[in-house]
Amino acid sequence: MASASLAFVTAFALVLVVELPDKTLVATLVLTTRYRPLPVFVGVSVAFAVQCVIAVAFGTALTLLPDRVVATLVAVLFAAGAILLLREGFSKPDGELEDAVQSGPGEVSFRRAALTSFGVLFAAEWGDASQLATAGLTARFDSPVFVGLGAWLALVGVGGIAVLLGRKIRERLRPQLIQRVAGFLFAGFALLALGEAAFG
């Protein structure tokens, strides 16, 4: 049970830190400026659930491989995540959100807004650092339900923050700094897994 709790807490904390400055937050903020908050939240939450199931399934498949191969693949996943985060953390911020908020929330049906939100976030999460982290942590802890639940709740939390606080959150966060910290954290996980692959 302790391992399951550690898997849940690790997945929740890591995905939350990774996603706060990421395109997930920005995309949800943009969607909230165009549609009513509730359908956006429902759409993104379902997209997150599907993506977490996919990531957990991939991570579970990895556990069928020999331990050293799993550790090497986990190291590769975290290294890829570190590269993504550090590249974004040291690049210039874009004006995507500022351009989008100029038009207020649109009057469209709940279903259309939810489906659009689902589609945008489902596409945005493919190959994302949080998806790589979820797969890697599933393979590392061999506790797919708790890793998936922790990752999903972190993603829903970020979506909820974006929906509730709207564009004001962007003014208070320093996304690039958080991305740099998360990138170095991913690099640390990659080195740890690489050490297990080499000496385990």
Steps between C-alpha positions, in 0.01 A plus 500: 500500500792734575629447146156581357479819708850602389404431138187717533678791674797491262279494190276777633788728604711447188214542251370807686842669489547408134155613386466832685720685250422275206276522194228317692448807718526738205263296282241478778530874565450571131198269484350670807524835325302361208244273670317477831715353780295187586502331156870584465574335834294191414665465159856540623443267798380220272795560265738476794339173613541340156861618470583368849353159414714489184815603689436248779436223247832579331680509835341169600615341174853613581494300825480177297855561382816408696583737789806656336311566177215658699746723691665604172164582337388693810827698480431575132142614576615735775792627291257580216277682750798694636600608149144614421468697822844660491459598134171674581639640826782681323301620197323832463136508621234531232199728484249224422294552815501878480371488143227251588353684799407799285186317392266415788330167567294386204138392512508139382331185627636314803565194285693688234714686754573178693587305183724780373675517838542122501650503150742784568635353825503142372722609212712730717588223748647257245868453576477765771738494797218399735406206280863386492519542877182297553631214285841513667360507853262213420796289389709609798244445776298220335188659651299608194173594671663731755739659249214554254273643768772733631585623151134550406419694818803723442387570143143567611640730770692700241190513279293615797751773586493621141120501487452667840769762484496565129761723347608658831705194588729560204599838646602348836691193382847493354439204269852483362658480845265216602574319173873524567462357850278219369750432219785456747273279715431280197873486426556380858241223455669403171841474670354294784339258255821487297691410817254217566543378143879501530543364852166331575 
